[in-house]
Amino acid sequence: MAFKLNSKTDIEDFVRGCTFFATGGGGLPKNGIASLMSELEAGRNPGWVDLDDIDDEAIVACPFLMGSIAPHTPETLREMNGFGFVTSENTEKDRMRKALEELEEYTGQKIEAIVPIELAGANTSAAMAAASEMGIAVFDGDYTGRAIPEIQQTTPYLADKTLLPITSVDEWGNVAIIKNGINYRVTERLGKLISANGYGLAGQAGFLMKASEVKKIIVKNTMTQSYELGRFIREAREQGKDVVPAMMEYLNGHILATGVVTEKNDEDKLGYYWGEYKVEGRGDFANNEYRVWFKNENHVTWKNDEPYVTSPDIIALVDLHTGEPIPNPLVAAGQEVALVAMKSPEHFLSEKGLEILGPRYFDFDIDYKPLEEVL
């Protein structure tokens, strides 16, 4: 059965839910709303279909945004000007669509459906909008069940599926093809360096496979899950509820802290957005300080300098009063926030999953402990 986003409210609800599961990464929600609204304004209703609605022999691709979501400094803008990166040619939706078209041309295969690589305010939405413009289906599911900084942190990697070739189109119209990479991590690095050349996010596409293969590895029903969460947050606000506790009860999640952001340090490096911010506990969490380290997404937290909750569990920062999820580029000192967490999708709790998304993967001398055990 197909589900369509029929209004701006529907789109905002969907993007809000995706942004929560993005755990701080995945691009800016305003860009995701713009991608989907462009389809609505063109008379098309973006959406998704059930897995069984797509023929097993259909060719499926995965489009995604690759690169850093770091804000540009004045120095960076001067560098970009030197390369002629002044006037944007491609929106995020355009980059995704053109990458899919380049993949079709290079492989000679007609793409009939897509799977978003992750749940994210911009990344998922641009993929869905590109598919809508091309008239192809979107699976109700994705390849992570959250957002991730690297393409090996996906179910195709866990299932030993190929991701090559990958086509890339950036904001300025530069086009590249990664024909071969000796492994997932090298391919990730190649993709990131291509995107870093364009000082931002490139639209890329790969993971070509038949729908019968996709159905075995996809994280199911996550488009619906994201839409329903976003709608729940909005309706809780409209009903005057204390949104954050209501949201955690809905998700079976946990409030790690409430308080105020006191400090943030960040940098754009090698195509990733790196940094750390601090939250000073207030109310029930007074006299405690929390630190959150991110590489695009939130991955490691400390409570009073002791290791606390880590990836692969989902760690999100939300506005204390509205429950609106806050992407890491928009985190700023003085914000009143809640730091919240929920259990990781099961596939990342396997030995292979922890190897690529546990804290040791990010070079921390910390063993992963399940959220329930930590709390």
Secondary structure, 3 states (H helix, E strand, C coil): CEEECCCHHHHHHHHHHHHHHCCCCCCCHHHHHHHHHHHHHCCCCCEEECHHHCCCCCEEEEEEEEECCCCCCHHHHHHHHHCCCCCCCCCHHHHHHHHHHHHHHHHCCCCCEECCCCCCCCHHHHHHHHHHHHCCEEECEECCCCCCCCCCCCHHHHCCCCCCCEEEECCCCCEEEECCCCCHHHHHHHHHHHHHHCCCEEEEEEEEEEHHHHHHHCEECHHHHHHHHHHHHHHHHHCCCCHHHHHHHHHCCEEEEEEEEEEEEEEEECCEEEEEEEEEECHHHCCCEEEEEEECCEEEEEECCEEEEECCCEEEEEECCCCCECCHHHCCCCCEEEEEEECCCHHHHCHHHHHHHCHHHHCCCCCCCCHHHHC
